[in-house]
Amino acid sequence: MRLSLASLRRVVKGDLTIQFVPQALTSYGGLELLGRYLRRIDLGARLRQACAGLRSDYGSHRIALVLLALFYVGARRLEHLRYLSGDPLVTRFCGLARLPTRRTVADWLRQFTRETLAPLVALNRDLVTEALARLDLPRLTIDVDGSVVRTGATVGWAFRGFNPHHRKDPSYYPLVAHVAQTGHILRLKNRPGNVHDSKQAVPFLRDIIEDLRARFGRRVALEFRMDAAFFQRGILQRLARLGLWLRDQGRLLELAAAQGDRRRLSMLAAGRPRRDRPRDRVGPPAMERPPAPRGPLPEARPPRDTPELSAGSVHSR
């Protein structure tokens, strides 16, 4: 189909009208959906109760929402607050007329101690277990592993440790447990960067198991997925006493909660060798060892005398 020239061209005879008016524009419209969900689970009141031991003119629960908004919009440092100070939806999400400065949030974070952090840990546990209870999963797979978090040179309790990409930088090495089916972070324990991956793993796993058993009882099967660094006697003994599953990714080891498998797990925890019947392997048959010869071995022949080379037969190059 051939188009006419008049349909391809346009005549412009005047200037486009431009008006400067105040408009509330935002790039973070998804915060509105997140705010509706948080109001449904009453997170504001629960944060107010969990942060009752902290003081702030803005309100401790509102500063906690400021930190939550930072993560959701992609900010990773407190200095990024100055780029969000004029966004109307961020301030609406936090329930504030203006956002606090970086120093105000940093001073609020310095108030945390072991006692004031415990209510937030319990709140996170309650939120995760409530979400898992609504899903009604028959099995929970808990991934436990350490994660390297780089820090500055003047941060307290940060040391050089396992950091293959930045060996000279100090770091933290927190122990993280999250649910594999949903991605929820169930528990986190911060540690300095110069510790082993399985350091403090036994009390860490004990608290996780007690919390999940108190919420779900025995109707939900628990399975722990860890690498070879957690293949320690104390961890195996605790899982064996509770009859839980252990899946070792590095060694491809699967230990079930049945009676026979619990016996094998106890034997591994005690350091005794397993006397199980070998399983049939799928694949090409292994090469058989040749049978041993019968009777006395034949005597070895004496070496033959080889003629020596004369000096004139060797040519120098």
Residue pairs with C-beta under 8 A, 6 or more apart in sequence:
24 88
26 87
26 88
26 89
26 90
27 87
28 72
28 73
28 87
28 89
28 90
29 89
30 72
31 69
31 72
31 73
31 89
31 90
31 92
31 93
32 89
32 92
32 93
34 72
34 93
35 92
35 93
38 44
38 65
41 127
41 130
43 127
44 61
44 65
44 95
46 123
47 60
47 61
47 64
47 65
47 123
48 59
48 60
48 61
49 119
50 61
50 119
50 120
50 122
50 123
51 60
51 61
51 64
51 116
51 119
51 120
52 60
52 119
53 111
53 115
53 116
53 119
54 60
54 108
54 111
54 112
54 116
55 111
56 62
56 63
56 104
56 108
58 96
58 100
58 104
59 95
60 108
62 94
62 95
62 96
63 100
63 104
63 105
63 108
65 93
65 94
65 95
66 81
66 94
66 96
66 99
66 100
66 105
67 105
69 84
69 90
69 93
69 94
70 76
70 78
70 80
70 81
70 84
73 84
73 90
75 81
75 83
75 84
78 102
78 105
78 106
79 102
81 99
81 100
81 101
81 102
81 105
82 101
82 102
84 90
84 99
85 98
85 99
90 99
91 97
91 98
91 99
100 108
121 187
124 185
124 187
125 186
125 187
125 211
128 179
128 184
128 185
128 186
129 211
129 212
129 215
129 216
131 182
131 184
132 140
132 179
132 182
132 184
132 216
133 215
133 216
135 181
135 182
137 181
137 220
138 220
138 221
139 220
139 221
139 222
139 223
140 179
140 181
140 212
140 216
140 220
140 221
140 222
140 223
141 179
141 180
141 181
141 223
141 224
141 225
141 247
142 177
142 178
142 179
142 180
142 186
142 208
142 222
142 223
142 224
142 225
143 177
143 178
143 179
143 180
143 225
143 226
144 175
144 176
144 177
144 201
144 204
144 205
144 224
144 225
144 226
144 230
145 175
145 176
145 197
145 226
145 227
146 162
146 173
146 174
146 175
146 176
146 191
146 197
146 229
147 173
147 174
147 176
148 161
148 162
148 163
148 171
148 172
148 173
148 193
149 171
149 172
149 173
149 174
150 163
150 166
150 169
150 170
150 171
151 158
151 169
151 170
151 171
151 172
152 158
152 170
153 170
155 170
157 172
157 192
158 170
158 171
158 172
158 192
158 193
159 170
159 171
159 192
159 193
159 194
160 167
160 168
160 169
160 170
160 171
160 193
160 194
161 171
161 173
161 192
161 193
161 194
161 195
162 173
162 193
162 197
163 169
163 171
163 193
170 193
171 193
172 190
172 191
172 192
172 193
173 191
173 192
173 193
173 194
173 195
173 197
174 188
174 189
174 190
174 191
175 188
175 189
175 191
175 199
175 200
175 201
175 204
176 185
176 187
176 188
177 185
177 186
177 187
177 188
177 204
177 208
178 184
178 185
178 186
179 186
180 225
186 208
187 204
187 207
187 208
187 211
189 200
189 204
191 199
191 200
196 229
197 227
197 229
197 230
198 229
198 230
198 232
198 235
201 230
201 232
201 235
202 232
202 234
202 235
202 238
205 224
205 235
205 238
205 239
206 238
209 222
209 242
209 244
212 220
212 222
221 245
221 257
222 244
222 245
223 244
223 245
223 246
223 247
224 239
224 244
224 245
224 246
224 247
225 247
225 249
226 235
226 246
226 247
226 248
226 249
227 248
227 249
227 250
228 248
228 249
228 250
228 251
230 248
231 248
231 250
231 251
233 269
233 271
236 246
236 265
236 268
236 269
237 266
237 269
239 245
239 246
239 255
239 265
240 262
240 265
240 266
240 269
243 257
243 262
244 257
245 254
245 255
245 256
245 257
246 253
246 254
246 255
246 265
247 253
247 254
247 255
248 254
255 261
255 264
255 265
255 268
264 274
264 276
267 273
267 274
268 274
